[in-house]
Amino acid sequence: MYRSYFKHLECSVCGTQHSGSELLAVCKTCGKALLASYDIASARSGLRREEVASGGDSFWKYLPMLPLRSPSSIVSLGERMTPILRLTSLERKFGTGPVWVKDEAMMPTGSFKARGLALAVTRAHELGVRHVCLPSAGNAAGACAAYAARAGMGCTIVVPKDTPAANIEECRIYGADVRQVDGTISDAANEIQKLKKEHSDWFDVSTLKEPYRLEGKKTMGYELAEQFSWNLPDVIIYPTGGGTGLIGMWKAFGEMEGLGWIGPARPKMISSQAAGCAPIVKAFAEGKSESEFWEHAHTKASGLRVPKAFADYLILRTIRESGGSAFAVTDERAAEAVRKVGKQEGFFFCPEGATTVVALEQATKAGFVKRDAAVLLWNTAAAAKYPGFAS
Ligand SMILES: [Zn+2]
């Protein structure tokens, strides 16, 4: 018998409770991000981790801790748990404990964005939405277009003009209406705001401007905990644009401790950004709780070209709570890391993922990652979507 322990939505800033069965975007009181809240006490006695883990090879097995009304609503493109590979050449080079990479290139549409958009589209579909819209820096566009097509929904995407061609092409193949604007994802978001005024029935699935993409990204935390036999690595390095994955993993760790699935130990959460667009690195270094808009953002790691993340305050809070840090990486150093790891390991990092390798080097040199530390890097997308980045 299916049971979801989802209770309601709660504002991440003012704490106002909102109904979980209504179609909502952000907090009605203060306009900040809404978080899904669960009946952890009941789930603690009702859910055994081994039983949940044995429920298949995709993140849908964590359904009791996801907000769906019914499993029959699931919009799926064949998601699988993504592999974790050990990169011994990096251990030798940086003198750390084991270094692992979780390879999200294996998700449908070739990126981690599938997790969030599978959930957001499924939930929007359950709540009666017929048309979704999204500003994107690249991979979220493809995932949104694919899941919307799968659900039989309309989809409008706005991307910067210099978004990788592969992302634009896949959206067109999935039948989405794709529009291009000058500038960055922030300009794309402004265009979406304008379009929404003309189309009041469109639902915006922008990062953290609706509550359910985060729930999809949260499965990264559940999945890695299970794959590491419920002992989390010491350090997680995550390429950070909008930051949903970082915030989602942290939320998952908290929920799992409440469920009695893991103990109180937490990884240091390290954020890697591009030197040409590093608002989180700057705000972290300056001790600020929010970032400033990054002018003239430029990097070929398109997923990191986010001048101001909507939930920057949650990213910074997560990094600080975890005792983590943030590092900026040039495109040149990232490209060099792609080539080295490719040759030594047979593993092809995407540009965003490659920033985690360079951030590990910086963190090790700074003495921030200890010699025996177990480290998990994230490769967030298929490198083939970025032809020419490292060659
Ligand atoms: Zn609020």
Residues whose N, C-alpha, C, O or C-beta is under 5 A from the ligand:
A	BS01	ZN	C11 V13 C14 G15 T16 C27 T29 C30 G31 K32
